[in-house]
């Protein structure tokens, strides 16, 4: 068991070190209060992003870990940026609604175009009893957040979507990229093992039992 764990740690550390030398990976950490999380840089118009979405949902449910999304709207996709801004608008109503919109877009991706993305978003809003205003981002703050996410992805070194990382509270290997989606669950298991291996051993409980000798 120790040999297997040592092999996992060496392999993960090599992957981590190679990427760290070329990029700013400081954002690849789990949210406060979480030991392990999934981080994904995604494009709402990316077909592969749509295909892997159900697997990400399964991983979140099965492992009870958070999913951290970064907007990485590729310039060659004509309606992606608008959809990401709209998702940010629904986030302002509730984080759950924003998540439902993203999943809905992925599920209906083949029916959305540059010409009807607004109408499709209105349809989603109506189905969820929310009014979509004529201007969802009048001051440009939501668009700025989408652009900030893209800039973050560039600093990390993202060049395609989806790019998925399993991140954890590991000092030696804080993140591992999921190269093949079929390895998603095994990579989560690997990170959990690394985090567990680095966790400090619990202190032994002090005994409070009395040892008085009987009176002679």
C-alpha positions in Angstrom: 0.0 0.0 0.0 2.8 2.4 0.9 4.6 1.6 -2.4 1.5 2.4 -4.4 0.9 5.6 -2.6 4.5 6.6 -3.0 4.2 6.0 -6.8 1.0 8.1 -7.0 2.7 10.9 -5.1 5.8 10.9 -7.4 3.7 10.8 -10.6 1.4 13.6 -9.4 4.4 15.7 -8.3 6.1 15.4 -11.7 2.9 16.6 -13.4 2.5 19.5 -10.9 6.2 20.6 -11.2 6.1 20.6 -15.0 3.1 22.8 -15.2 4.1 25.1 -12.3 7.4 26.0 -14.1 5.5 27.5 -17.0 2.4 29.1 -15.5 0.8 30.9 -12.6 -1.2 28.1 -10.9 -2.0 29.9 -7.6 -5.8 29.7 -8.3 -5.7 25.9 -8.5 -6.7 25.4 -4.9 -9.9 24.1 -3.3 -12.4 26.7 -1.8 -12.1 27.4 1.9 -13.4 24.6 3.9 -12.9 21.9 1.2 -10.1 19.4 1.1 -10.7 18.4 -2.5 -12.5 20.1 -5.4 -12.9 20.1 -9.2 -11.8 23.1 -11.2 -13.0 23.4 -14.8 -12.2 26.1 -17.4 -15.2 25.8 -19.8 -16.9 27.4 -22.8 -20.7 27.2 -22.9 -20.5 26.7 -26.7 -17.8 23.9 -26.5 -19.3 20.5 -27.6 -16.8 18.6 -25.4 -17.8 20.7 -22.4 -21.4 19.7 -22.9 -20.5 16.1 -23.2 -18.5 16.0 -19.9 -21.0 18.0 -17.9 -23.0 15.0 -16.7 -19.8 13.3 -15.5 -18.8 16.4 -13.6 -22.3 16.4 -12.0 -21.9 12.7 -11.1 -18.5 13.4 -9.5 -19.8 16.2 -7.4 -22.7 14.1 -6.1 -20.7 10.9 -5.5 -17.7 12.5 -3.8 -19.6 15.5 -2.3 -17.0 17.9 -3.4 -17.4 21.4 -4.9 -17.2 22.2 -8.6 -15.4 25.6 -9.4 -16.2 26.9 -12.8 -14.1 29.4 -14.7 -15.5 31.2 -17.8 -13.2 30.6 -20.8 -15.2 31.8 -23.7 -13.2 31.1 -26.9 -13.2 33.9 -29.5 -14.1 31.5 -32.3 -17.5 30.7 -30.7 -20.0 33.4 -31.8 -22.6 33.2 -28.9 -20.5 31.8 -26.1 -19.5 35.2 -24.5 -23.1 36.4 -24.4 -24.2 33.1 -22.7 -21.5 33.4 -20.1 -22.6 36.9 -19.3 -26.2 35.8 -19.0 -25.1 32.9 -16.7 -23.5 35.5 -14.5 -26.7 37.5 -14.5 -28.6 34.4 -13.2 -25.9 33.9 -10.6 -27.0 37.3 -9.2 -30.5 35.8 -8.6 -29.1 32.7 -7.0 -26.0 30.5 -7.5 -28.3 27.5 -8.0 -30.1 29.3 -10.9 -26.8 30.2 -12.5 -25.8 26.5 -12.3 -29.1 25.4 -13.8 -28.7 27.8 -16.7 -25.3 26.5 -17.5 -26.5 22.9 -17.4 -29.5 23.9 -19.5 -27.3 25.6 -22.1 -25.1 22.5 -22.4 -28.1 20.3 -22.8 -29.6 22.6 -25.5 -26.3 23.6 -27.1 -27.2 22.2 -30.5 -30.3 24.4 -30.7 -28.6 27.7 -29.8 -27.2 30.1 -32.4 -25.9 33.7 -32.3 -29.3 34.8 -33.6 -31.4 33.1 -31.0 -29.2 32.9 -27.9 -31.2 35.8 -26.3 -34.5 34.1 -27.1 -33.3 30.8 -25.7 -32.2 32.5 -22.5 -35.6 34.2 -22.3 -37.2 30.7 -22.6 -35.1 29.4 -19.7 -36.0 32.5 -17.6 -39.7 32.0 -18.3 -39.5 28.3 -17.3 -37.9 29.4 -14.0 -40.3 32.2 -13.4 -37.6 34.9 -13.8 -37.8 38.0 -15.9 -34.8 38.5 -18.2 -34.2 42.3 -18.5 -33.6 44.0 -21.8 -30.1 44.7 -20.7 -28.6 42.0 -18.4 -25.3 43.8 -17.9 -25.9 47.6 -18.4 -22.7 48.6 -16.6 -20.5 45.9 -18.0 -19.6 44.4 -14.6 -20.7 40.9 -15.5 -18.8 41.0 -18.8 -15.7 42.1 -16.8 -16.0 39.1 -14.6 -16.1 36.8 -17.6 -13.1 38.5 -19.1 -11.3 38.2 -15.7 -11.9 34.5 -15.7 -10.4 34.3 -19.2 -7.4 36.2 -18.2 -6.9 33.9 -15.2 -7.1 30.9 -17.6 -4.4 32.5 -19.7 -2.1 32.9 -16.7 -2.6 29.3 -15.8 -1.8 28.3 -19.4 -5.2 27.1 -20.6 -5.3 26.6 -24.4 -8.4 24.5 -24.8 -11.8 23.7 -23.2 -12.6 21.9 -21.2 -9.5 21.9 -19.0 -10.2 20.1 -15.7 -8.1 19.9 -12.6 -8.6 18.0 -9.4 -7.3 20.3 -6.6 -6.6 19.5 -3.0 -5.1 20.5 0.3 -1.8 18.8 -0.7 1.4 20.8 -0.1 3.4 18.8 -2.6 0.8 18.3 -5.3 -2.0 20.8 -5.0 -3.5 20.0 -8.4 -3.6 17.3 -11.0 -4.9 17.9 -14.5 -7.4 15.3 -15.8 -6.0 14.5 -19.2 -8.7 11.9 -20.1 -12.3 12.3 -18.9 -12.3 8.5 -18.2 -9.7 9.2 -15.5 -11.9 11.8 -13.7 -12.9 9.5 -10.8 -9.6 7.8 -10.4 -7.8 11.2 -10.3 -10.2 12.3 -7.5 -9.3 9.1 -5.7 -5.6 9.9 -6.2 -5.9 13.4 -4.8 -7.9 12.2 -1.8 -5.2 9.7 -1.1 -2.5 12.4 -1.3 -4.4 14.7 1.0 -4.9 11.9 3.5 -1.3 10.9 3.4 -0.2 14.4 4.2 -2.7 15.0 7.0 -1.2 15.1 10.4 -1.7 12.1 12.6 -4.4 12.6 15.2 -3.2 13.2 18.7 -3.8 10.4 21.1 -6.6 11.1 23.6 -5.3 11.7 27.1 -6.6 9.3 29.7 -8.6 10.9 32.4 -9.2 7.7 34.4 -8.2 7.9 38.0 -5.5 5.5 39.3 -5.9 6.1 43.0 -4.7 3.2 45.0 -7.2 1.8 47.6 -6.5 2.9 51.1 -4.4 0.5 53.1 
